[in-house]
């Protein structure tokens, strides 16, 4: 009997030893597999991107107030990461606008102090509250992990004492209680987790090895563990049928946590049960991968469609016109474009910001331009006058300079700025232009006296005049001609100095032909208006001519002769009407002469208007 007992005990000890070595290898496998399968990045990838780029400041403030009350810190962090740059961009635009207003009213940039508004204060306060809550949460997490580490280290020491104790009475019950306590304790810092886990399982295996007399109890316990793990396998297998992938992944991670902490199973079943559990997990993750792949394809398709709409929107950003009807038509078009945009789903997170910014920047630019047209026409022209007066002052300050190259470049920059500024109130147009032109002409007249520079300057002037002719021709062809634009181009053309002598006739002829085409292309003008514009242009050109006074006088005399001739014709035709009244076909002849008188009268009116305009020159 003693010999049989010794053999049985030796067999139990040998089996415990084999279980220990196998437990260590499978445990390592479980650790690595669990680390790999418990990746919870799915929530972020599958999270549908919300477009906040068109939110106003007030909407962003309302949103961050709600986030400050939200306990889901992961969601809060994701949304704050999206909206913080958008709010900062709005704030910076307002600050820049305030700075420009400050400087335009005579302030100095160094003295500018931007305080922001109530929205800025509310946003910053709630943003700080969220940061404080996040920091407090992470501190509490770390404190709890450190506390868990202390508890588990203390439990390991208690287990070590239990394993080394020679007294085997009630040891198994105490051991199971320690296992229960271990499972109840939460996670510990990652740096200590593996070593702590290894020490715990090493002591666990030592306990089973030392408790060979309780081998039957150990096997019973492992069979119970096997039943529990098989139940987890069945639950994991059912997750493959869950429709909501996010819920399936979350529950699967919970099952992995339970599987890891149940404890050892019989060595013959250990690998099989783990492979079954792993296969069920792989099925869920394969379904997740397929879902994510389809989702990515859909997001990429959305990206392609929205990129095209973003390209279409760019044309609206630069749209400008002086007609209300055209603004209303374009508004309908861009609102239809917006409907198409909003009908498309989300975008890949990495590309969403750039694509949204491209579309909404163009969208906002269009409506900003529209609001400027409808609300600030008068303010814009008044502002243009102030800007041009500043350019006049700068040009006047430079007129006496003898630093020819530098000053010439500076004046050209001022002329380009003058060109870009746009029209001013009509009653100041001639005056401010004459002051600016006189200042520029004075300097360039002085510079032309410098040897060796005349030819290049004249070539440059020819190029500029040619570009103005091209701009006149381009606008005439495109149907964008207007009286204001003609006057602006006319002012720019007349502000330019001499051109090479051999090119004077050609550029002048091209300019006058381009003006005639431009005037002919201006919509909604009467023939009187067109004739007046062309005459204004000719008068403006003659004013600049050194022989201008003489040519103006000659043109006035020519018009007077035309007026006298037309008046004589009208008088003659009216006199002849009485003679034709006595003829047989009087009615027909009278009608013909009345038509001639009507046409001549209209022509006479035009000539008198031209003469009146010429006298104001």
FILOFI-504236 format. One record per residue (C-alpha): x negated, y negated, z negated. Coordinates in steps of 0.1 Angstrom, whole numbers, plus 2048, in hexadecimal, padded with zeros to 3 digits. Example, Ala and Ser with C-alpha at 12.3 -4.5 7.8 and 13.67 -1.06 7.14 Angstrom:
<koldrens>
78582D7B2;77780B7B9;
</koldrens>
This chain:
<koldrens>
800800800;7E37E87F7;7D27F0818;7F27E982C;7F77C881A;7D37BC821;7D87C5846;7F97B2847;7E9793837;7CB79484E;7E379586C;7F777785E;7D676385A;7CB76C87D;7EC76188B;7EB741878;7C973A886;7D47408A9;7F272A8A3;7DB70E897;7C470E8B6;7E27108CE;7F46F58BA;7D76DD8BE;7D46E28E4;7FA6DF8EA;7FC6C28D2;7E36AF8E6;7F76B7905;8176AB8F4;80668B8EA;7FA68390D;81A68D91E;82F679906;81965A90B;81E65E931;843665930;84D64B917;84562E92E;862616929;8595FD945;879607957;88E5ED945;8795D0952;8775DE976;89C5E6978;8A75C5968;8B95B1983;8A7590989;8BC572981;8B5553996;8B153597E;89F51E997;8BE50A99F;8C850497A;8CA4E196E;8B74D694F;8D74D793B;8DE4FA946;8BB50593D;8BE4F591A;8E0507915;8CF528920;8B1525908;8C951C8EB;8DB53D8F1;8B954F8F3;8AF5418D2;8CC5548C2;8C65748D5;8B75918C2;8AB5A48E1;8885958E1;87D5A8900;899599914;893576905;86E57890E;876582932;88F565937;87A54B926;85C55593C;87254D95A;88252D94F;86651B93D;85251395D;87350796D;87B4EF950;8574E294F;85A4DB975;87A4C7970;86A4B4953;84B4AC967;86049F984;87348896C;85247D95C;84347597E;862461989;86144E968;83C44796D;84343A990;85E423983;848417967;82C40E97F;8443FE999;8503E697D;82C3DB976;8213F595C;7FF40595A;7FD42B95D;7E642D93E;80241C929;81D434934;82C449918;847462922;85E46C905;876483918;89B486911;8B24998FA;8B04B8910;88A4B890E;88C4B78E7;8A64D28E6;8934E98FE;8724E58EC;8824EB8CA;89350B8D5;8745168E8;85F5128C7;87A5258B4;8785428CC;8525438CA;8545428A4;86D55F8A3;8585738BB;83956D8A5;84C576886;85A596897;8375A18A1;82959A87E;8455AE86F;83E5CB888;8195CB87F;8205C985A;8395E685D;8205FB871;8055F4857;81D5FE83C;82661E84F;800625853;7FC62182D;819639827;80D65383F;7E9651832;7F765680F;80C67381C;7ED68382D;7DB68280C;7F86927FA;7F96AD815;7D36B2811;7D86B77EB;7F46CF7F2;7DF6E380B;7C26E57F3;7D76EE7D5;7D27137C8;7F57137BB;80D7207D6;82C71C7C2;8477087D4;82C6FC7EC;84170380B;85E6EE7FE;8466D27F6;8366D5819;8586D382A;8606B4815;83F6A4821;8486AC845;86A69B840;85A67C832;84167B84E;85C67B869;86F660856;852648858;850632877;83362A88F;81061F884;7F6609895;7EA61A8B5;7C56198AB;7CC63188E;7E864589C;7D56628AD;7BC667890;7D8666877;7ED67E88C;7D0696890;7C969786B;7ED69D863;7F06BB87B;7CE6C9870;7DA6C984C;7FB6D8858;7E96F5869;7D36FA84B;7F26FC835;80071884B;7DF72984C;7DC728826;800733822;7FD754833;813764818;82E74C824;828755848;84C76284C;859740840;84372E858;84F743875;87373D86A;86C717869;85C71888B;87A72B899;89171088B;87A6F689B;87D70A8BB;8A37088B9;8A16E38B4;8896DE8D1;89F6F48E8;8BC6DD8DF;8A86BF8E9;89F6D090A;8C46D5911;8CC6B1909;8AF6A691F;8BC6BB93C;8DE6AC939;8CF68993D;8C9690962;8EE68C967;8F066A956;8F964F970;8EA63195E;8C4637961;8BC61E947;8D063092D;8C2652936;89E645933;8A5635911;8B5656903;89866B912;87F6568FF;89265C8DF;8926828E7;86C6818EC;8686718CA;87D68C8BA;86B6A88CD;84A69B8C1;85369A89C;8676BB899;8486D0891;8386F089F;84B70D8AF;8417328B3;8217328C8;83074A8E2;84C7308E9;8387108E5;82C70C909;84D717918;8636FF904;84B6E390B;84C6EA931;8726EB930;8746CA91E;85A6BB935;86C6C7954;88D6B7948;87A697942;86A698964;88C69C974;89967C963;87966996C;87B675990;89F668992;892647983;87664599D;88E64B9B9;8A56309AB;8886189A8;87D6209CB;89F6199D9;8A25F99C4;8805ED9D1;88B5F39F5;8AB5DF9EF;8975C39DE;87F5C29FC;89C5C0A14;8AA5A4A00;888593A00;887595A26;8AA586A2A;8A456AA10;883561A1F;89455BA41;8AE546A2F;892533A1E;88352CA40;8A5520A4D;8A8509A2F;8884F6A37;8984E4A54;8B14D5A3B;8964C7A25;8894B0A40;8AB4A7A4E;8B3482A4F;8CB46CA62;8DD44BA5F;8FF45AA68;918465A4D;92847EA65;907490A6B;900492A45;9234A2A3F;91D4BBA5B;8FB4C5A4D;90A4C8A2A;9234E2A37;9074F5A48;8F14F6A29;90D500A12;91551DA2A;8F0526A28;8F3526A02;91053EA03;8FC556A18;8DF5539FF;8F455A9E1;9045799F1;8E258A9F2;8D659D9D3;8B759A9BE;8925989C9;8725A99BF;86659799F;8435909AE;85257D9CC;87256F9BD;86354E9B0;8535449D1;87154D9E7;88A53C9D0;87451D9CD;87251B9F3;89751D9F8;8A35079DB;8884ED9E0;8954E8A04;8B94E99F7;8B24CE9DD;89E4B99F5;8BC4B8A0D;8D44AB9F2;8BB4939E4;8B7484A07;8DC483A0B;8E24729E9;8C64599F2;8D8451A13;8FA44CA03;8F143B9E3;8D04299E8;8D0419A0B;8CE3F69FE;8B63FE9E1;89F4109FA;89D3F2A11;8973DB9F4;87C3F39E7;86D3F3A0A;86C3CDA0A;8593CE9E8;8413E89F6;83B3D4A16;8353B4A02;81B3C79EE;80B3D1A0F;80C3ADA1B;7FA3A29FC;7DF3BDA00;7DB3B4A25;7D838FA1D;7BD397A02;7AA3ABA1D;7AC392A3A;78C37FA31;77739FA2C;7583A3A41;7543C8A37;7623D1A5A;7623F7A58;7703FBA35;7893DFA38;7943EBA5A;79C40EA4C;7AE3FFA2E;7C43E9A45;7CB407A5B;7D641AA3C;7EC3FCA33;7FA3FCA56;802422A53;81341BA32;8263FFA42;831417A5D;83C432A44;84F41AA2D;86D414A44;8843F7A4A;88A3D9A33;8A83C1A30;8AE3B1A51;8AB38DA45;887394A39;87B3AAA55;86C390A6C;85D37CA50;84B398A3D;8403A8A5E;831387A6A;81E382A49;8103A6A4B;8083A3A70;7F7381A6C;7E138EA50;7D73ADA64;7D339AA84;7BC380A73;7A439BA67;7A43AFA87;79F38EA9B;780388A86;7753ACA8A;7793AAAB0;75E390AB0;7453AAAA5;7303B7AC1;7333DBACC;7543E2ABA;76E3D3AD2;7703F0AEA;77640BAD0;78F3F6ABE;7A23F0ADE;7A1416AE6;7AF41DAC3;7CB403AC9;7D3413AEA;7D6435AD9;7EE427ABF;803415AD8;804435AED;810448ACE;82B42EAC9;836432AED;837458AE8;84B454AC9;86443EADC;866457AF8;869474ADF;886464ACC;89745AAEC;89647EAF8;8A048DAD6;8BE476AD3;8B1467AB2;8AD443ABF;8BB426AA9;8B9400AA8;8A6400A87;88D419A93;888404AB3;8813E5A9F;8693F8A88;856407AA6;8573E5AB7;8473D5A98;82D3F0A97;8253ECABC;8223C6ABA;80C3C9A9B;7F23DBAAE;7D53C8ABD;7C63C7AE0;7C13E5AF7;7A73EAB12;7AD3D1B2F;7B03ECB49;7CC3FCB34;7E13DDB2C;7F83DFB49;7FD405B47;805406B21;81B3E7B24;82F3F7B40;832418B2E;83D406B0E;8593F3B20;864412B32;865425B11;879409B01;89240AB1D;896430B1A;89842CAF4;8B3411AF5;8C7425B0F;8C6443AF7;8D4430AD9;8F843CAD5;917427AD0;908407ADF;9193EFAF8;9063E3B17;9043C1B06;8F33D1AE8;8DB3E4AFE;8D23C5B11;8CD3B1AF1;8B63CBAE2;8A13CCB02;89F3A6B03;8963A5ADE;87A3BDAE5;86E3A9B03;86F389AEE;85B399AD2;8423A5AEB;83F382AFA;83A372AD8;81A386AD5;80E37DAF8;7F4360AF8;809351B15;829359B02;837335B00;833330B25;842352B2E;85F34CB16;86532BB27;86433CB4A;87C357B3E;89433CB30;893329B51;89A34AB65;8B8351B4F;8C532EB54;8C2331B79;8D6352B77;8F0341B62;8F3324B7A;8F633CB98;911351B87;925332B7D;923326BA1;92F347BAE;94C348B96;956325B9F;95432DBC4;96934DBC0;98333ABAD;98531FBC7;988339BE2;9A534ABD0;9BB32DBDA;9B1331BFF;9B7356BFF;9D8351BEF;9E5344C10;9DA362C24;9EF380C2E;9DD39AC18;9D8381BFC;9E1399BDF;9C53B2BE8;9AB397BED;9B5385BCD;9B13A6BBA;98E3ABBC8;983388BBF;99238AB9C;97D3AAB97;95E397BA2;96637AB8B;96B392B6E;94A3A4B73;938383B78;947374B58;93B392B44;91838EB53;919369B4B;921371B27;903388B25;8EC36EB34;8F8354B1B;8F236CAFF;8CF373B0C;8C834DB0F;8D5348AEB;8BE364ADE;8A1356AF2;8A5334AE3;8A1342AC0;87F350AC9;
</koldrens>
